[in-house]
Amino acid sequence: MFNLFDAFVSRPPPKAAPGLVSRPIIGNQPHGGLNFGGLLAHNQYVVWLILLGSIFLGLALGKIGATVLRRIAGRMGQRKWSISGRLIADLAGPANLILITGGLWVGLAQVRLDNTDARIFINKFLLLLTSIALFWYVFKLMALAEVLLLRVAPSRSTFDRQLAVIVRKTLRIFVVVIAALFIVQNVFDRDVASWLAGLGIVGLAISLAAQDSLKNVIGSLTILLDRPFQLGQWITYHDYNGTVEEIGFRSTKLRTFDGHLVNIPNSNIVNEPVENVAVRPCIRRVLNLTVTYDTSPDKIDEAVRMVRDILESPEFYDPVHHANNENPPRVYFTDFNADNLNIVVYYYFAPTDYWQYLDYSHRFNLAVMRAFDKARIDFSFPTRTVFLASDPRRPLHPRLTIDANGRTHANGHRAPDGAAQPQDAALFAGAGHAGFGDGQANGHSAADSLN
């Protein structure tokens, strides 16, 4: 079982002189505990009262000192002395521990200990508390690095704040490592050099096994230096579309618009394309307005003119005619599609707030619908025109043909107005059971098919 005394004191206790009986007060007891009987026999009650009073005084002074330091820091903050106030505010906790340690040192110094190892144990313990207090203060001071970096940053953007946070965390990790090495070497009397030599071999094996993690760390540094995006910006990576929530050492956290949190390794972001949607100067829209084929050329020209007038109206002018926009709105009649005539509308909206863009598009669409409805211009939709043989306005005259194998085929075509086709009648007369399905004879008579 781990013995705290043995951890502090590494050398064996001194041997008693010949003919004398050693009475250890603390140390190598049969059960590893304190010899309270020996302590009470070698120290008067006044010594114990001084010890208790010193501990109580240290606690009281520590509490009072921490309170006074925090109040001083608060007043400095009101005077906008942020760095000085931070230096004093961070000192409150460590100063409290230092005063408590001082009370213990004063009280324990009055206790008579015949065993040298006991005194070493107490001194090491007090050194441990003092070291923790000092490194605690240095650990808290690393937050000033974040403040100083933000002061010298050219623009205090969200990305600069994230960089400052990462630097602060790195410095604090470094302080913790140094504190651990210092305590191990000076408090526990262990050889740190041999430990570091062993850790070098272990570190080599770990680095070979953790290449991906090292790539991600290097990727995070690359992101911080290259700045392809910032916190809160909208980016697109592969099929993921959302805002950057955090940039860490291993991964970047992306909050999608569905609310899902996606962790993307930094090495992948560095080596693959990332689309930063947030830095676009404007939002481009391409709108196709399709009208029916029976729309006259004059109506097409009127439709184009109406859309242009809407975009030039006071209600819709500013967002698409901003100073950074080198491309004004454009409206043209462009295509003859299979089932409609196409009018294309281009405009570039600013600012790049997506919800403002949707509101603008909503109002613009309603304005176009009202204008087209008033001008009696119909929007098209996918249609198919079917001509029936029984329609007197569009008569169909089937033509029967016989191929080399003697099979009869029927092909329909529209006859010119007033044109007679006697050859068709002759073919009908001798057709017999010609059919109309896919052009093959199917057992129905031509006369039945014409009815």
C-alpha positions in Angstrom: 0.0 0.0 0.0 1.2 3.5 -0.8 2.7 5.3 2.2 2.7 9.1 2.1 5.6 9.3 4.6 7.7 6.9 2.5 7.0 9.0 -0.6 8.3 12.1 1.0 11.2 10.6 2.9 13.4 8.3 0.8 16.2 7.6 3.2 16.1 5.1 6.1 15.6 6.5 9.7 18.8 7.1 11.7 20.0 4.3 13.9 20.0 4.7 17.7 23.2 5.0 19.6 24.6 1.8 21.3 22.9 1.2 24.6 20.0 3.6 23.9 16.5 2.7 22.9 15.1 4.8 20.1 11.5 5.9 20.5 10.4 7.1 17.1 7.6 9.7 17.1 6.6 9.4 13.5 7.8 7.2 10.7 8.5 3.5 10.6 5.7 2.4 13.0 4.4 -1.2 12.8 1.3 0.1 11.1 2.8 3.1 9.4 1.0 5.7 11.7 1.9 8.4 14.1 3.1 7.8 17.7 0.7 10.2 19.4 1.8 9.1 22.8 5.3 10.2 22.1 4.2 13.5 20.6 2.1 14.3 23.7 4.9 13.3 26.0 7.5 15.5 24.3 5.3 18.6 23.8 3.4 20.7 26.4 -0.2 21.7 25.9 1.0 25.3 25.1 2.6 23.9 22.0 -0.6 22.4 20.8 -2.5 25.6 21.5 0.1 27.5 19.5 -0.3 25.0 16.6 -4.1 25.3 16.6 -3.9 29.1 16.9 -1.5 29.3 14.0 -3.7 27.1 11.8 -6.8 29.2 12.7 -4.9 32.5 12.2 -3.6 31.2 8.8 -7.2 30.3 7.7 -8.5 33.7 8.9 -5.7 35.7 7.3 -6.1 33.7 4.1 -9.8 34.4 3.9 -9.4 38.1 4.7 -6.5 38.5 2.3 -8.4 36.9 -0.6 -11.4 39.1 0.1 -9.2 42.3 0.1 -7.5 41.3 -3.1 -10.7 40.7 -4.9 -12.1 44.0 -3.8 -8.9 45.8 -5.0 -9.2 44.0 -8.3 -12.8 45.0 -8.6 -12.0 48.7 -8.1 -9.2 48.4 -10.7 -11.6 46.9 -13.1 -14.0 49.9 -12.6 -11.1 52.1 -13.6 -10.5 50.0 -16.7 -7.1 48.7 -15.4 -7.9 45.3 -16.7 -4.5 43.7 -16.7 -3.5 45.0 -13.2 -6.9 44.0 -11.9 -6.4 40.5 -13.3 -3.0 40.2 -11.7 -4.4 40.9 -8.3 -7.7 38.9 -8.8 -5.7 35.8 -9.8 -3.6 36.2 -6.7 -6.5 35.7 -4.3 -6.7 31.9 -4.3 -2.9 31.2 -4.2 -2.4 33.9 -1.5 -5.1 32.2 0.6 -3.2 28.9 0.3 0.2 30.6 1.1 -1.2 32.1 4.3 -2.6 28.8 5.4 0.7 27.2 4.7 2.5 29.9 6.7 0.2 29.2 9.6 1.0 25.5 9.5 4.7 26.3 9.3 4.6 28.6 12.4 2.6 26.1 14.4 4.5 22.9 13.4 7.8 24.7 14.1 6.9 24.7 17.8 6.3 21.0 17.9 9.3 19.0 19.2 10.2 16.0 17.0 13.0 13.7 18.0 12.9 11.9 14.6 14.7 13.7 11.8 12.6 12.0 9.2 9.5 13.4 10.7 10.9 16.9 10.3 11.8 16.1 6.7 8.3 14.9 6.1 6.8 18.1 7.4 9.2 20.3 5.5 8.4 18.4 2.3 4.7 18.7 2.9 5.0 22.5 3.4 7.1 22.7 0.3 4.4 20.8 -1.6 1.7 23.3 -0.5 4.0 26.3 -1.4 4.7 24.8 -4.8 1.1 24.2 -5.5 0.2 27.8 -4.6 3.0 29.3 -6.8 2.2 27.2 -9.8 -1.5 27.8 -9.3 -0.9 31.5 -9.6 1.3 31.0 -12.7 -1.5 28.8 -14.1 -4.1 31.5 -13.7 -1.7 34.2 -15.1 -1.7 32.3 -18.4 -5.2 33.8 -19.0 -3.4 37.2 -19.5 -1.9 35.7 -22.7 -5.4 35.6 -24.1 -6.0 39.3 -23.2 -2.7 40.4 -24.6 -3.2 38.5 -27.9 -6.6 40.1 -28.4 -5.1 43.5 -27.7 -2.4 43.1 -30.4 -4.7 41.4 -32.9 -5.5 43.5 -35.9 -9.2 42.6 -35.8 -10.8 41.1 -32.7 -12.8 38.6 -34.7 -14.3 35.4 -33.4 -11.4 33.6 -35.0 -8.8 35.7 -33.1 -10.7 34.9 -29.9 -10.5 31.2 -30.7 -6.8 31.4 -31.4 -6.2 33.2 -28.1 -8.2 30.5 -26.3 -6.0 27.8 -27.8 -2.8 29.6 -26.9 -4.0 30.0 -23.3 -4.8 26.3 -23.1 -1.5 25.3 -24.5 0.4 27.5 -22.0 -1.6 26.1 -19.1 -0.8 22.5 -20.2 2.9 23.5 -20.3 2.7 25.0 -16.8 1.0 21.8 -15.4 3.8 19.7 -16.9 6.5 21.9 -15.5 4.8 21.9 -12.1 4.6 18.1 -12.0 8.3 17.7 -12.9 9.3 20.3 -10.3 7.3 18.6 -7.5 8.5 15.1 -8.5 12.1 16.2 -8.4 12.2 18.6 -5.4 9.4 17.2 -3.2 9.6 13.5 -3.8 13.3 13.4 -4.6 12.9 11.4 -7.8 15.3 11.6 -10.7 13.4 13.4 -13.4 16.2 13.0 -16.0 15.8 9.2 -16.1 12.0 9.6 -16.3 12.4 11.9 -19.3 14.8 9.5 -21.0 12.3 6.7 -20.6 9.5 8.9 -21.8 11.4 9.7 -24.9 11.4 6.1 -26.0 7.7 5.8 -25.0 6.9 9.0 -26.8 8.5 7.7 -30.0 6.3 4.6 -29.9 3.2 6.7 -29.1 3.9 9.1 -31.9 4.2 6.3 -34.4 0.9 4.9 -33.2 -0.9 8.3 -33.1 0.0 9.7 -36.5 -3.6 10.6 -37.3 -3.9 12.5 -34.0 -0.7 14.4 -34.8 -2.0 15.2 -38.3 -5.1 16.7 -36.7 -3.1 18.8 -34.3 -0.9 20.1 -37.2 -4.2 20.6 -39.2 -5.6 22.8 -36.3 -2.4 25.0 -36.4 -2.8 25.3 -40.2 -6.4 26.4 -39.8 -5.4 28.9 -37.2 -2.7 30.4 -39.5 -4.5 30.1 -42.8 -7.9 31.2 -41.5 -10.2 29.6 -44.1 -13.2 30.3 -41.9 -14.1 31.7 -38.5 -16.3 30.8 -35.6 -20.0 31.2 -36.4 -19.5 31.3 -40.2 -21.6 29.2 -42.6 -19.5 26.6 -44.4 -20.1 23.6 -46.7 -17.9 20.5 -46.4 -18.9 17.5 -48.5 -22.6 16.9 -47.7 -22.5 18.9 -44.4 -23.9 22.4 -44.4 -23.9 24.5 -41.2 -22.0 26.9 -38.9 -18.6 26.5 -37.3 -19.2 26.1 -33.5 -15.7 25.2 -32.3 -12.1 24.7 -33.6 -10.2 22.3 -31.4 -6.9 20.5 -31.5 -8.3 17.3 -33.0 -11.5 18.3 -34.9 -13.7 21.2 -35.9 -17.3 21.1 -34.7 -20.0 22.0 -37.3 -23.6 22.6 -36.3 -25.8 21.6 -39.3 -29.1 23.4 -39.9 -30.9 20.2 -38.8 -29.4 20.8 -35.3 -26.9 17.9 -35.6 -23.3 18.4 -34.3 -20.7 17.0 -36.8 -17.0 16.5 -35.8 -14.7 16.9 -38.8 -11.0 15.9 -38.3 -8.8 18.9 -38.9 -6.5 17.0 -41.2 -9.4 16.3 -43.6 -10.4 20.0 -43.6 -6.8 21.0 -44.5 -6.5 18.5 -47.4 -10.0 18.8 -48.9 -12.0 21.7 -50.3 -14.2 23.7 -47.9 -16.7 26.2 -49.2 -17.1 29.3 -47.0 -20.6 30.5 -47.7 -20.4 33.3 -45.1 -17.8 35.4 -47.0 -19.7 35.8 -50.2 -20.3 39.5 -51.0 -23.9 38.8 -52.0 -26.5 36.1 -52.7 -27.0 35.3 -56.4 -30.5 34.2 -57.6 -31.4 32.8 -60.9 -35.2 32.7 -61.4 -36.9 31.1 -64.4 -40.3 32.5 -65.2 -42.0 30.1 -67.7 -45.1 31.2 -69.7 -47.3 29.2 -72.1 -46.6 28.9 -75.8 -49.7 30.8 -76.7 -48.3 34.0 -75.2 -47.8 36.6 -78.0 -44.5 38.3 -78.6 -46.0 41.6 -77.3 -47.0 39.9 -74.1 -43.5 38.4 -73.7 -42.0 41.9 -74.1 -44.5 43.3 -71.6 -43.6 40.5 -69.1 -39.9 41.3 -69.3 -40.6 45.0 -68.9 -42.8 44.4 -65.9 -40.2 42.4 -64.1 -37.5 45.0 -64.7 -39.9 47.7 -63.4 -40.4 45.7 -60.3 -36.7 45.4 -59.6 -36.3 49.2 -60.2 -39.1 50.1 -57.9 -38.3 51.8 -54.5 -39.4 48.7 -52.6 -37.0 46.3 -54.3 -34.2 48.7 -55.5 -31.7 49.0 -52.6 -30.9 45.3 -51.9 -30.0 44.5 -55.5 -28.3 47.8 -56.4 -25.9 48.0 -53.5 -22.4 49.6 -53.7 -20.5 46.3 -53.8 -22.7 44.9 -56.6 -21.0 45.1 -59.9 -23.8 43.2 -61.6 -27.2 44.9 -61.7 -30.4 42.9 -62.1 -31.0 41.5 -65.6 -34.1 40.1 -67.2 -34.2 38.4 -70.6 -36.4 36.1 -72.8 -33.9 33.3 -73.3 -35.3 29.9 -74.4 -38.0 28.0 -76.3 -38.4 25.0 -74.0 -40.4 21.8 -74.8 -43.5 23.0 -73.1 -43.0 26.7 -72.3 -41.3 30.0 -73.1 -38.6 30.9 -70.6 -37.8 34.3 -69.1 -34.7 34.3 -66.9 -34.1 36.8 -64.0 -30.7 37.4 -62.4 -30.2 39.5 -59.3 -27.5 39.8 -56.6 -28.9 40.4 -53.1 -27.1 42.1 -50.2 -26.6 41.8 -47.3 -25.8 38.1 -47.1 -28.3 37.4 -44.3 -30.2 34.4 -45.6 -33.4 35.2 -43.9 -33.5 38.7 -45.3 -32.9 37.2 -48.7 -35.8 34.8 -48.3 -38.1 37.7 -47.2 -37.0 39.7 -50.3 -37.6 36.7 -52.6 -41.0 36.2 -51.0 -42.1 39.8 -51.7 -40.6 39.8 -55.2 -42.4 36.6 -56.2 -45.7 37.9 -55.0 -45.2 41.2 -57.0 -44.4 39.2 -60.1 -47.5 37.0 -59.7 -49.8 40.0 -59.2 -48.3 41.8 -62.3 -48.6 38.7 -64.5 -52.2 38.1 -63.3 -53.1 41.7 -64.1 -51.6 41.5 -67.6 -53.3 38.1 -68.2 -50.0 36.3 -68.8 -50.3 32.6 -67.8 -47.5 30.6 -66.2 -46.9 27.3 -67.8 -46.6 23.8 -66.4 -45.6 20.6 -68.1 -48.4 19.7 -70.6 -49.1 17.3 -73.4 -51.5 17.9 -76.3 -53.5 14.9 -77.6 -55.4 15.1 -80.9 -58.4 12.8 -81.3 -59.5 11.4 -84.6 -63.1 12.4 -83.8 -62.2 16.1 -83.4 -63.7 17.8 -86.4 -61.3 20.8 -86.0 -58.3 18.5 -86.3 -59.2 15.5 -88.5 -56.7 12.7 -88.7 -56.5 10.6 -91.9 -54.9 7.2 -91.3 -52.6 5.8 -94.0 -52.4 2.0 -94.4 -49.3 0.5 -95.8 -48.3 -3.1 -96.6 -44.8 -4.2 -96.0 -42.8 -6.9 -98.0 -44.1 -9.6 -95.7 -47.7 -8.8 -96.4 -48.4 -7.2 -93.0 -50.6 -4.1 -92.8 -49.5 -1.0 -90.9 -51.6 2.1 -90.0 -49.9 5.5 -89.7 -52.0 8.6 -88.9 -51.3 12.1 -90.3 -53.2 15.3 -90.5 -54.5 16.0 -94.0 -54.2 19.5 -95.4 -57.4 21.6 -95.3 -59.6 20.6 -98.4 -57.1 18.1 -99.7 -58.5 14.7 -100.7 -56.4 11.6 -100.5 -58.1 8.9 -102.7 -55.2 6.6 -102.3 -56.0 6.4 -98.6 -59.6 5.5 -99.4 -58.5 2.8 -101.7 -56.2 1.4 -99.1 -59.1 1.5 -96.6 -61.3 -0.4 -99.0 -58.9 -3.3 -99.3 -57.6 -3.1 -95.8 -59.8 -5.8 -94.3 -58.9 -6.1 -90.6 -56.2 -3.4 -90.4 -55.6 -2.2 -86.8 -54.4 1.0 -85.1 -52.6 0.1 -81.8 -48.8 0.4 -82.4 -49.2 0.2 -86.2 -49.7 -3.6 -86.3 -52.9 -5.4 -87.4 -54.8 -6.4 -84.3 -58.1 -7.8 -85.6 -60.2 -4.6 -85.5 -61.5 -3.4 -88.8 -60.5 0.0 -90.2 -64.1 1.1 -90.3 -64.5 0.3 -86.6 -61.3 2.2 -85.9 -62.6 5.3 -87.6 -65.9 5.3 -85.7 
